[in-house]
Amino acid sequence: MESKNLKLKNDLRRCRFEHNEISQQRLANAVGVTRLTIHSIEKGKFNPSVLLALKIAEFFNKPVGEIFYLEKD
């Protein structure tokens, strides 16, 4: 795959739903960002830093690749 045609996607919404339907605010508080940041990540408007992606994955006790993945644009 050519990297210029790839886009970072995520299953953050599904993870929140599967984790007792926690709110964006609760996740944001747990990983040290704003609710708007979580919202923007979910909508694909903001790509998290590696550190933030790791914090989110740790919160859900999942590998990063189960939450964030590349998809052809």
PDB file with SEQRES, HELIX, SHEET and CRYST1 records, atoms N, CA, C and O in Angstrom:
SEQRES   1 A   73  MET GLU SER LYS ASN LEU LYS LEU LYS ASN ASP LEU ARG          
SEQRES   2 A   73  ARG CYS ARG PHE GLU HIS ASN GLU ILE SER GLN GLN ARG          
SEQRES   3 A   73  LEU ALA ASN ALA VAL GLY VAL THR ARG LEU THR ILE HIS          
SEQRES   4 A   73  SER ILE GLU LYS GLY LYS PHE ASN PRO SER VAL LEU LEU          
SEQRES   5 A   73  ALA LEU LYS ILE ALA GLU PHE PHE ASN LYS PRO VAL GLY          
SEQRES   6 A   73  GLU ILE PHE TYR LEU GLU LYS ASP                              
HELIX    1 AA1 SER A    3  ASN A    5  5                                   3    
HELIX    2 AA2 LEU A   12  GLU A   18  1                                   7    
HELIX    3 AA3 GLN A   24  VAL A   31  1                                   8    
HELIX    4 AA4 ARG A   35  GLU A   42  1                                   8    
HELIX    5 AA5 VAL A   50  PHE A   60  1                                  11    
HELIX    6 AA6 VAL A   64  GLU A   66  5                                   3    
SHEET    1 AA1 2 LEU A   6  ASN A  10  0                                        
SHEET    2 AA1 2 PHE A  68  LYS A  72 -1                                        
CRYST1    1.000    1.000    1.000  90.00  90.00  90.00 P 1           1          
ATOM      1  N   MET A   1       0.842  -1.195   0.000  1.00  0.00           N  
ATOM      2  CA  MET A   1       0.000   0.000   0.000  1.00  0.00           C  
ATOM      3  C   MET A   1       0.879   1.249   0.000  1.00  0.00           C  
ATOM      4  O   MET A   1       1.887   1.308   0.704  1.00  0.00           O  
ATOM      5  N   GLU A   2       0.499   2.218  -0.775  1.00  0.00           N  
ATOM      6  CA  GLU A   2       1.221   3.478  -0.776  1.00  0.00           C  
ATOM      7  C   GLU A   2       0.756   4.330   0.393  1.00  0.00           C  
ATOM      8  O   GLU A   2      -0.442   4.515   0.608  1.00  0.00           O  
ATOM      9  N   SER A   3       1.713   4.841   1.139  1.00  0.00           N  
ATOM     10  CA  SER A   3       1.367   5.595   2.337  1.00  0.00           C  
ATOM     11  C   SER A   3       0.586   6.871   2.044  1.00  0.00           C  
ATOM     12  O   SER A   3      -0.169   7.335   2.899  1.00  0.00           O  
ATOM     13  N   LYS A   4       0.751   7.447   0.854  1.00  0.00           N  
ATOM     14  CA  LYS A   4       0.033   8.692   0.562  1.00  0.00           C  
ATOM     15  C   LYS A   4      -1.463   8.463   0.370  1.00  0.00           C  
ATOM     16  O   LYS A   4      -2.240   9.418   0.387  1.00  0.00           O  
ATOM     17  N   ASN A   5      -1.870   7.232   0.189  1.00  0.00           N  
ATOM     18  CA  ASN A   5      -3.283   6.921   0.000  1.00  0.00           C  
ATOM     19  C   ASN A   5      -3.925   6.344   1.261  1.00  0.00           C  
ATOM     20  O   ASN A   5      -5.049   5.844   1.211  1.00  0.00           O  
ATOM     21  N   LEU A   6      -3.225   6.411   2.378  1.00  0.00           N  
ATOM     22  CA  LEU A   6      -3.737   5.826   3.607  1.00  0.00           C  
ATOM     23  C   LEU A   6      -4.288   6.895   4.541  1.00  0.00           C  
ATOM     24  O   LEU A   6      -3.817   8.032   4.571  1.00  0.00           O  
ATOM     25  N   LYS A   7      -5.286   6.495   5.291  1.00  0.00           N  
ATOM     26  CA  LYS A   7      -5.886   7.390   6.284  1.00  0.00           C  
ATOM     27  C   LYS A   7      -6.018   6.616   7.594  1.00  0.00           C  
ATOM     28  O   LYS A   7      -6.355   5.432   7.601  1.00  0.00           O  
ATOM     29  N   LEU A   8      -5.747   7.306   8.700  1.00  0.00           N  
ATOM     30  CA  LEU A   8      -5.903   6.681  10.009  1.00  0.00           C  
ATOM     31  C   LEU A   8      -7.380   6.644  10.377  1.00  0.00           C  
ATOM     32  O   LEU A   8      -8.048   7.678  10.396  1.00  0.00           O  
ATOM     33  N   LYS A   9      -7.879   5.467  10.665  1.00  0.00           N  
ATOM     34  CA  LYS A   9      -9.264   5.267  11.094  1.00  0.00           C  
ATOM     35  C   LYS A   9      -9.242   4.720  12.514  1.00  0.00           C  
ATOM     36  O   LYS A   9      -8.187   4.340  13.023  1.00  0.00           O  
ATOM     37  N   ASN A  10     -10.413   4.681  13.155  1.00  0.00           N  
ATOM     38  CA  ASN A  10     -10.449   4.163  14.519  1.00  0.00           C  
ATOM     39  C   ASN A  10     -11.815   3.569  14.850  1.00  0.00           C  
ATOM     40  O   ASN A  10     -12.829   3.863  14.217  1.00  0.00           O  
ATOM     41  N   ASP A  11     -11.789   2.733  15.854  1.00  0.00           N  
ATOM     42  CA  ASP A  11     -13.012   2.133  16.406  1.00  0.00           C  
ATOM     43  C   ASP A  11     -13.235   2.626  17.832  1.00  0.00           C  
ATOM     44  O   ASP A  11     -13.695   1.880  18.697  1.00  0.00           O  
ATOM     45  N   LEU A  12     -12.907   3.873  18.057  1.00  0.00           N  
ATOM     46  CA  LEU A  12     -13.008   4.435  19.405  1.00  0.00           C  
ATOM     47  C   LEU A  12     -14.441   4.447  19.916  1.00  0.00           C  
ATOM     48  O   LEU A  12     -14.685   4.146  21.085  1.00  0.00           O  
ATOM     49  N   ARG A  13     -15.380   4.788  19.062  1.00  0.00           N  
ATOM     50  CA  ARG A  13     -16.792   4.803  19.460  1.00  0.00           C  
ATOM     51  C   ARG A  13     -17.232   3.413  19.923  1.00  0.00           C  
ATOM     52  O   ARG A  13     -17.872   3.266  20.964  1.00  0.00           O  
ATOM     53  N   ARG A  14     -16.878   2.396  19.132  1.00  0.00           N  
ATOM     54  CA  ARG A  14     -17.234   1.012  19.483  1.00  0.00           C  
ATOM     55  C   ARG A  14     -16.583   0.613  20.814  1.00  0.00           C  
ATOM     56  O   ARG A  14     -17.211  -0.045  21.645  1.00  0.00           O  
ATOM     57  N   CYS A  15     -15.343   1.008  21.006  1.00  0.00           N  
ATOM     58  CA  CYS A  15     -14.650   0.682  22.254  1.00  0.00           C  
ATOM     59  C   CYS A  15     -15.353   1.320  23.450  1.00  0.00           C  
ATOM     60  O   CYS A  15     -15.500   0.686  24.495  1.00  0.00           O  
ATOM     61  N   ARG A  16     -15.781   2.561  23.301  1.00  0.00           N  
ATOM     62  CA  ARG A  16     -16.513   3.214  24.396  1.00  0.00           C  
ATOM     63  C   ARG A  16     -17.819   2.484  24.679  1.00  0.00           C  
ATOM     64  O   ARG A  16     -18.189   2.283  25.836  1.00  0.00           O  
ATOM     65  N   PHE A  17     -18.518   2.087  23.610  1.00  0.00           N  
ATOM     66  CA  PHE A  17     -19.777   1.370  23.763  1.00  0.00           C  
ATOM     67  C   PHE A  17     -19.561   0.049  24.483  1.00  0.00           C  
ATOM     68  O   PHE A  17     -20.324  -0.309  25.380  1.00  0.00           O  
ATOM     69  N   GLU A  18     -18.515  -0.678  24.086  1.00  0.00           N  
ATOM     70  CA  GLU A  18     -18.223  -1.977  24.694  1.00  0.00           C  
ATOM     71  C   GLU A  18     -17.693  -1.855  26.116  1.00  0.00           C  
ATOM     72  O   GLU A  18     -17.669  -2.840  26.853  1.00  0.00           O  
ATOM     73  N   HIS A  19     -17.278  -0.680  26.502  1.00  0.00           N  
ATOM     74  CA  HIS A  19     -16.720  -0.434  27.829  1.00  0.00           C  
ATOM     75  C   HIS A  19     -17.775   0.271  28.682  1.00  0.00           C  
ATOM     76  O   HIS A  19     -17.534   1.343  29.237  1.00  0.00           O  
ATOM     77  N   ASN A  20     -18.941  -0.354  28.772  1.00  0.00           N  
ATOM     78  CA  ASN A  20     -20.073   0.170  29.551  1.00  0.00           C  
ATOM     79  C   ASN A  20     -20.563   1.533  29.062  1.00  0.00           C  
ATOM     80  O   ASN A  20     -21.046   2.353  29.843  1.00  0.00           O  
ATOM     81  N   GLU A  21     -20.427   1.756  27.761  1.00  0.00           N  
ATOM     82  CA  GLU A  21     -20.912   2.987  27.143  1.00  0.00           C  
ATOM     83  C   GLU A  21     -20.390   4.234  27.847  1.00  0.00           C  
ATOM     84  O   GLU A  21     -21.143   5.170  28.115  1.00  0.00           O  
ATOM     85  N   ILE A  22     -19.094   4.236  28.142  1.00  0.00           N  
ATOM     86  CA  ILE A  22     -18.536   5.400  28.839  1.00  0.00           C  
ATOM     87  C   ILE A  22     -18.621   6.628  27.940  1.00  0.00           C  
ATOM     88  O   ILE A  22     -18.609   6.523  26.714  1.00  0.00           O  
ATOM     89  N   SER A  23     -18.705   7.759  28.560  1.00  0.00           N  
ATOM     90  CA  SER A  23     -18.841   9.023  27.822  1.00  0.00           C  
ATOM     91  C   SER A  23     -17.494   9.471  27.265  1.00  0.00           C  
ATOM     92  O   SER A  23     -16.432   9.041  27.714  1.00  0.00           O  
ATOM     93  N   GLN A  24     -17.578  10.338  26.283  1.00  0.00           N  
ATOM     94  CA  GLN A  24     -16.358  10.945  25.754  1.00  0.00           C  
ATOM     95  C   GLN A  24     -15.635  11.700  26.869  1.00  0.00           C  
ATOM     96  O   GLN A  24     -14.406  11.704  26.922  1.00  0.00           O  
ATOM     97  N   GLN A  25     -16.393  12.332  27.751  1.00  0.00           N  
ATOM     98  CA  GLN A  25     -15.789  13.105  28.837  1.00  0.00           C  
ATOM     99  C   GLN A  25     -15.018  12.209  29.793  1.00  0.00           C  
ATOM    100  O   GLN A  25     -13.915  12.558  30.214  1.00  0.00           O  
ATOM    101  N   ARG A  26     -15.583  11.065  30.140  1.00  0.00           N  
ATOM    102  CA  ARG A  26     -14.896  10.158  31.070  1.00  0.00           C  
ATOM    103  C   ARG A  26     -13.602   9.638  30.456  1.00  0.00           C  
ATOM    104  O   ARG A  26     -12.576   9.563  31.132  1.00  0.00           O  
ATOM    105  N   LEU A  27     -13.649   9.281  29.173  1.00  0.00           N  
ATOM    106  CA  LEU A  27     -12.428   8.832  28.508  1.00  0.00           C  
ATOM    107  C   LEU A  27     -11.407   9.965  28.443  1.00  0.00           C  
ATOM    108  O   LEU A  27     -10.221   9.760  28.700  1.00  0.00           O  
ATOM    109  N   ALA A  28     -11.874  11.146  28.101  1.00  0.00           N  
ATOM    110  CA  ALA A  28     -10.984  12.307  28.034  1.00  0.00           C  
ATOM    111  C   ALA A  28     -10.297  12.551  29.370  1.00  0.00           C  
ATOM    112  O   ALA A  28      -9.089  12.780  29.416  1.00  0.00           O  
ATOM    113  N   ASN A  29     -11.052  12.503  30.445  1.00  0.00           N  
ATOM    114  CA  ASN A  29     -10.473  12.690  31.781  1.00  0.00           C  
ATOM    115  C   ASN A  29      -9.436  11.627  32.080  1.00  0.00           C  
ATOM    116  O   ASN A  29      -8.387  11.925  32.652  1.00  0.00           O  
ATOM    117  N   ALA A  30      -9.720  10.382  31.698  1.00  0.00           N  
ATOM    118  CA  ALA A  30      -8.825   9.266  32.003  1.00  0.00           C  
ATOM    119  C   ALA A  30      -7.491   9.365  31.265  1.00  0.00           C  
ATOM    120  O   ALA A  30      -6.460   8.928  31.777  1.00  0.00           O  
ATOM    121  N   VAL A  31      -7.513   9.942  30.059  1.00  0.00           N  
ATOM    122  CA  VAL A  31      -6.276  10.001  29.269  1.00  0.00           C  
ATOM    123  C   VAL A  31      -5.675  11.408  29.211  1.00  0.00           C  
ATOM    124  O   VAL A  31      -4.655  11.615  28.554  1.00  0.00           O  
ATOM    125  N   GLY A  32      -6.295  12.374  29.890  1.00  0.00           N  
ATOM    126  CA  GLY A  32      -5.708  13.699  30.029  1.00  0.00           C  
ATOM    127  C   GLY A  32      -5.888  14.639  28.851  1.00  0.00           C  
ATOM    128  O   GLY A  32      -5.005  15.444  28.555  1.00  0.00           O  
ATOM    129  N   VAL A  33      -7.030  14.541  28.174  1.00  0.00           N  
ATOM    130  CA  VAL A  33      -7.330  15.465  27.072  1.00  0.00           C  
ATOM    131  C   VAL A  33      -8.740  16.021  27.266  1.00  0.00           C  
ATOM    132  O   VAL A  33      -9.408  15.705  28.251  1.00  0.00           O  
ATOM    133  N   THR A  34      -9.185  16.848  26.325  1.00  0.00           N  
ATOM    134  CA  THR A  34     -10.534  17.394  26.406  1.00  0.00           C  
ATOM    135  C   THR A  34     -11.532  16.462  25.718  1.00  0.00           C  
ATOM    136  O   THR A  34     -11.153  15.595  24.930  1.00  0.00           O  
ATOM    137  N   ARG A  35     -12.793  16.656  26.027  1.00  0.00           N  
ATOM    138  CA  ARG A  35     -13.838  15.874  25.371  1.00  0.00           C  
ATOM    139  C   ARG A  35     -13.832  16.153  23.866  1.00  0.00           C  
ATOM    140  O   ARG A  35     -14.065  15.250  23.063  1.00  0.00           O  
ATOM    141  N   LEU A  36     -13.567  17.387  23.497  1.00  0.00           N  
ATOM    142  CA  LEU A  36     -13.520  17.751  22.080  1.00  0.00           C  
ATOM    143  C   LEU A  36     -12.416  16.977  21.341  1.00  0.00           C  
ATOM    144  O   LEU A  36     -12.586  16.620  20.176  1.00  0.00           O  
ATOM    145  N   THR A  37     -11.310  16.723  22.002  1.00  0.00           N  
ATOM    146  CA  THR A  37     -10.242  15.932  21.386  1.00  0.00           C  
ATOM    147  C   THR A  37     -10.735  14.526  21.086  1.00  0.00           C  
ATOM    148  O   THR A  37     -10.501  14.006  19.995  1.00  0.00           O  
ATOM    149  N   ILE A  38     -11.415  13.907  22.043  1.00  0.00           N  
ATOM    150  CA  ILE A  38     -11.955  12.555  21.835  1.00  0.00           C  
ATOM    151  C   ILE A  38     -12.972  12.578  20.701  1.00  0.00           C  
ATOM    152  O   ILE A  38     -12.953  11.707  19.831  1.00  0.00           O  
ATOM    153  N   HIS A  39     -13.849  13.556  20.708  1.00  0.00           N  
ATOM    154  CA  HIS A  39     -14.843  13.702  19.644  1.00  0.00           C  
ATOM    155  C   HIS A  39     -14.156  13.834  18.280  1.00  0.00           C  
ATOM    156  O   HIS A  39     -14.556  13.181  17.316  1.00  0.00           O  
ATOM    157  N   SER A  40     -13.137  14.668  18.203  1.00  0.00           N  
ATOM    158  CA  SER A  40     -12.430  14.900  16.945  1.00  0.00           C  
ATOM    159  C   SER A  40     -11.706  13.652  16.453  1.00  0.00           C  
ATOM    160  O   SER A  40     -11.640  13.405  15.249  1.00  0.00           O  
ATOM    161  N   ILE A  41     -11.166  12.870  17.371  1.00  0.00           N  
ATOM    162  CA  ILE A  41     -10.524  11.608  16.996  1.00  0.00           C  
ATOM    163  C   ILE A  41     -11.569  10.656  16.433  1.00  0.00           C  
ATOM    164  O   ILE A  41     -11.361  10.056  15.378  1.00  0.00           O  
ATOM    165  N   GLU A  42     -12.684  10.516  17.126  1.00  0.00           N  
ATOM    166  CA  GLU A  42     -13.748   9.616  16.674  1.00  0.00           C  
ATOM    167  C   GLU A  42     -14.253   9.974  15.282  1.00  0.00           C  
ATOM    168  O   GLU A  42     -14.552   9.088  14.482  1.00  0.00           O  
ATOM    169  N   LYS A  43     -14.347  11.255  14.993  1.00  0.00           N  
ATOM    170  CA  LYS A  43     -14.863  11.719  13.706  1.00  0.00           C  
ATOM    171  C   LYS A  43     -13.789  11.734  12.618  1.00  0.00           C  
ATOM    172  O   LYS A  43     -14.083  12.044  11.463  1.00  0.00           O  
ATOM    173  N   GLY A  44     -12.547  11.400  12.977  1.00  0.00           N  
ATOM    174  CA  GLY A  44     -11.467  11.377  11.996  1.00  0.00           C  
ATOM    175  C   GLY A  44     -10.938  12.751  11.632  1.00  0.00           C  
ATOM    176  O   GLY A  44     -10.270  12.909  10.610  1.00  0.00           O  
ATOM    177  N   LYS A  45     -11.229  13.745  12.456  1.00  0.00           N  
ATOM    178  CA  LYS A  45     -10.776  15.108  12.189  1.00  0.00           C  
ATOM    179  C   LYS A  45      -9.433  15.405  12.844  1.00  0.00           C  
ATOM    180  O   LYS A  45      -8.805  16.423  12.552  1.00  0.00           O  
ATOM    181  N   PHE A  46      -8.999  14.520  13.725  1.00  0.00           N  
ATOM    182  CA  PHE A  46      -7.746  14.712  14.459  1.00  0.00           C  
ATOM    183  C   PHE A  46      -7.081  13.360  14.653  1.00  0.00           C  
ATOM    184  O   PHE A  46      -7.718  12.408  15.104  1.00  0.00           O  
ATOM    185  N   ASN A  47      -5.800  13.273  14.314  1.00  0.00           N  
ATOM    186  CA  ASN A  47      -5.036  12.056  14.554  1.00  0.00           C  
ATOM    187  C   ASN A  47      -4.301  12.204  15.885  1.00  0.00           C  
ATOM    188  O   ASN A  47      -3.580  13.180  16.091  1.00  0.00           O  
ATOM    189  N   PRO A  48      -4.477  11.248  16.777  1.00  0.00           N  
ATOM    190  CA  PRO A  48      -3.822  11.357  18.079  1.00  0.00           C  
ATOM    191  C   PRO A  48      -2.315  11.135  17.960  1.00  0.00           C  
ATOM    192  O   PRO A  48      -1.840  10.480  17.033  1.00  0.00           O  
ATOM    193  N   SER A  49      -1.591  11.683  18.899  1.00  0.00           N  
ATOM    194  CA  SER A  49      -0.158  11.386  18.976  1.00  0.00           C  
ATOM    195  C   SER A  49       0.004   9.913  19.333  1.00  0.00           C  
ATOM    196  O   SER A  49      -0.948   9.265  19.767  1.00  0.00           O  
ATOM    197  N   VAL A  50       1.181   9.402  19.153  1.00  0.00           N  
ATOM    198  CA  VAL A  50       1.454   8.013  19.537  1.00  0.00           C  
ATOM    199  C   VAL A  50       1.206   7.851  21.036  1.00  0.00           C  
ATOM    200  O   VAL A  50       0.624   6.854  21.465  1.00  0.00           O  
ATOM    201  N   LEU A  51       1.640   8.814  21.822  1.00  0.00           N  
ATOM    202  CA  LEU A  51       1.442   8.749  23.269  1.00  0.00           C  
ATOM    203  C   LEU A  51      -0.044   8.669  23.619  1.00  0.00           C  
ATOM    204  O   LEU A  51      -0.445   7.850  24.446  1.00  0.00           O  
ATOM    205  N   LEU A  52      -0.850   9.510  22.998  1.00  0.00           N  
ATOM    206  CA  LEU A  52      -2.286   9.494  23.285  1.00  0.00           C  
ATOM    207  C   LEU A  52      -2.923   8.187  22.817  1.00  0.00           C  
ATOM    208  O   LEU A  52      -3.760   7.623  23.522  1.00  0.00           O  
ATOM    209  N   ALA A  53      -2.537   7.703  21.641  1.00  0.00           N  
ATOM    210  CA  ALA A  53      -3.076   6.430  21.151  1.00  0.00           C  
ATOM    211  C   ALA A  53      -2.730   5.297  22.119  1.00  0.00           C  
ATOM    212  O   ALA A  53      -3.559   4.423  22.372  1.00  0.00           O  
ATOM    213  N   LEU A  54      -1.527   5.310  22.653  1.00  0.00           N  
ATOM    214  CA  LEU A  54      -1.121   4.284  23.628  1.00  0.00           C  
ATOM    215  C   LEU A  54      -1.907   4.414  24.931  1.00  0.00           C  
ATOM    216  O   LEU A  54      -2.293   3.404  25.520  1.00  0.00           O  
ATOM    217  N   LYS A  55      -2.147   5.638  25.385  1.00  0.00           N  
ATOM    218  CA  LYS A  55      -2.936   5.844  26.603  1.00  0.00           C  
ATOM    219  C   LYS A  55      -4.361   5.336  26.418  1.00  0.00           C  
ATOM    220  O   LYS A  55      -4.923   4.705  27.314  1.00  0.00           O  
ATOM    221  N   ILE A  56      -4.945   5.615  25.247  1.00  0.00           N  
ATOM    222  CA  ILE A  56      -6.304   5.156  24.961  1.00  0.00           C  
ATOM    223  C   ILE A  56      -6.336   3.631  24.919  1.00  0.00           C  
ATOM    224  O   ILE A  56      -7.232   3.012  25.493  1.00  0.00           O  
ATOM    225  N   ALA A  57      -5.369   3.029  24.246  1.00  0.00           N  
ATOM    226  CA  ALA A  57      -5.307   1.569  24.162  1.00  0.00           C  
ATOM    227  C   ALA A  57      -5.141   0.950  25.547  1.00  0.00           C  
ATOM    228  O   ALA A  57      -5.769  -0.061  25.860  1.00  0.00           O  
ATOM    229  N   GLU A  58      -4.301   1.556  26.366  1.00  0.00           N  
ATOM    230  CA  GLU A  58      -4.101   1.053  27.729  1.00  0.00           C  
ATOM    231  C   GLU A  58      -5.391   1.167  28.537  1.00  0.00           C  
ATOM    232  O   GLU A  58      -5.730   0.258  29.295  1.00  0.00           O  
ATOM    233  N   PHE A  59      -6.107   2.271  28.379  1.00  0.00           N  
ATOM    234  CA  PHE A  59      -7.365   2.456  29.095  1.00  0.00           C  
ATOM    235  C   PHE A  59      -8.340   1.326  28.777  1.00  0.00           C  
ATOM    236  O   PHE A  59      -8.998   0.797  29.673  1.00  0.00           O  
ATOM    237  N   PHE A  60      -8.429   0.956  27.491  1.00  0.00           N  
ATOM    238  CA  PHE A  60      -9.348  -0.103  27.074  1.00  0.00           C  
ATOM    239  C   PHE A  60      -8.736  -1.500  27.179  1.00  0.00           C  
ATOM    240  O   PHE A  60      -9.398  -2.499  26.899  1.00  0.00           O  
ATOM    241  N   ASN A  61      -7.466  -1.559  27.586  1.00  0.00           N  
ATOM    242  CA  ASN A  61      -6.752  -2.828  27.722  1.00  0.00           C  
ATOM    243  C   ASN A  61      -6.770  -3.608  26.394  1.00  0.00           C  
ATOM    244  O   ASN A  61      -7.060  -4.804  26.355  1.00  0.00           O  
ATOM    245  N   LYS A  62      -6.451  -2.889  25.318  1.00  0.00           N  
ATOM    246  CA  LYS A  62      -6.424  -3.470  23.976  1.00  0.00           C  
ATOM    247  C   LYS A  62      -5.135  -3.051  23.283  1.00  0.00           C  
ATOM    248  O   LYS A  62      -4.561  -2.015  23.619  1.00  0.00           O  
ATOM    249  N   PRO A  63      -4.676  -3.840  22.323  1.00  0.00           N  
ATOM    250  CA  PRO A  63      -3.553  -3.379  21.496  1.00  0.00           C  
ATOM    251  C   PRO A  63      -3.969  -2.163  20.677  1.00  0.00           C  
ATOM    252  O   PRO A  63      -5.132  -2.046  20.289  1.00  0.00           O  
ATOM    253  N   VAL A  64      -3.050  -1.277  20.417  1.00  0.00           N  
ATOM    254  CA  VAL A  64      -3.344  -0.071  19.651  1.00  0.00           C  
ATOM    255  C   VAL A  64      -3.997  -0.426  18.315  1.00  0.00           C  
ATOM    256  O   VAL A  64      -4.918   0.259  17.870  1.00  0.00           O  
ATOM    257  N   GLY A  65      -3.520  -1.495  17.678  1.00  0.00           N  
ATOM    258  CA  GLY A  65      -4.036  -1.900  16.372  1.00  0.00           C  
ATOM    259  C   GLY A  65      -5.482  -2.360  16.374  1.00  0.00           C  
ATOM    260  O   GLY A  65      -6.095  -2.459  15.311  1.00  0.00           O  
ATOM    261  N   GLU A  66      -6.037  -2.642  17.537  1.00  0.00           N  
ATOM    262  CA  GLU A  66      -7.456  -2.995  17.608  1.00  0.00           C  
ATOM    263  C   GLU A  66      -8.347  -1.756  17.682  1.00  0.00           C  
ATOM    264  O   GLU A  66      -9.564  -1.850  17.528  1.00  0.00           O  
ATOM    265  N   ILE A  67      -7.743  -0.613  17.916  1.00  0.00           N  
ATOM    266  CA  ILE A  67      -8.506   0.633  18.015  1.00  0.00           C  
ATOM    267  C   ILE A  67      -8.219   1.533  16.808  1.00  0.00           C  
ATOM    268  O   ILE A  67      -9.132   2.111  16.218  1.00  0.00           O  
ATOM    269  N   PHE A  68      -6.947   1.640  16.457  1.00  0.00           N  
ATOM    270  CA  PHE A  68      -6.524   2.494  15.350  1.00  0.00           C  
ATOM    271  C   PHE A  68      -5.967   1.627  14.228  1.00  0.00           C  
ATOM    272  O   PHE A  68      -5.234   0.670  14.475  1.00  0.00           O  
ATOM    273  N   TYR A  69      -6.324   1.974  12.989  1.00  0.00           N  
ATOM    274  CA  TYR A  69      -5.865   1.190  11.839  1.00  0.00           C  
ATOM    275  C   TYR A  69      -5.812   2.075  10.594  1.00  0.00           C  
ATOM    276  O   TYR A  69      -6.430   3.139  10.540  1.00  0.00           O  
ATOM    277  N   LEU A  70      -5.066   1.615   9.608  1.00  0.00           N  
ATOM    278  CA  LEU A  70      -4.945   2.341   8.345  1.00  0.00           C  
ATOM    279  C   LEU A  70      -5.922   1.800   7.324  1.00  0.00           C  
ATOM    280  O   LEU A  70      -6.172   0.598   7.247  1.00  0.00           O  
ATOM    281  N   GLU A  71      -6.466   2.716   6.543  1.00  0.00           N  
ATOM    282  CA  GLU A  71      -7.405   2.328   5.499  1.00  0.00           C  
ATOM    283  C   GLU A  71      -7.090   3.161   4.259  1.00  0.00           C  
ATOM    284  O   GLU A  71      -6.709   4.327   4.365  1.00  0.00           O  
ATOM    285  N   LYS A  72      -7.252   2.558   3.091  1.00  0.00           N  
ATOM    286  CA  LYS A  72      -7.038   3.314   1.863  1.00  0.00           C  
ATOM    287  C   LYS A  72      -8.045   4.441   1.772  1.00  0.00           C  
ATOM    288  O   LYS A  72      -9.233   4.263   2.039  1.00  0.00           O  
ATOM    289  N   ASP A  73      -7.549   5.597   1.391  1.00  0.00           N  
ATOM    290  CA  ASP A  73      -8.393   6.790   1.289  1.00  0.00           C  
ATOM    291  C   ASP A  73      -9.290   6.714   0.076  1.00  0.00           C  
ATOM    292  O   ASP A  73     -10.072   7.632  -0.172  1.00  0.00           O  
TER     293      ASP A  73                                                      
END                                                                             
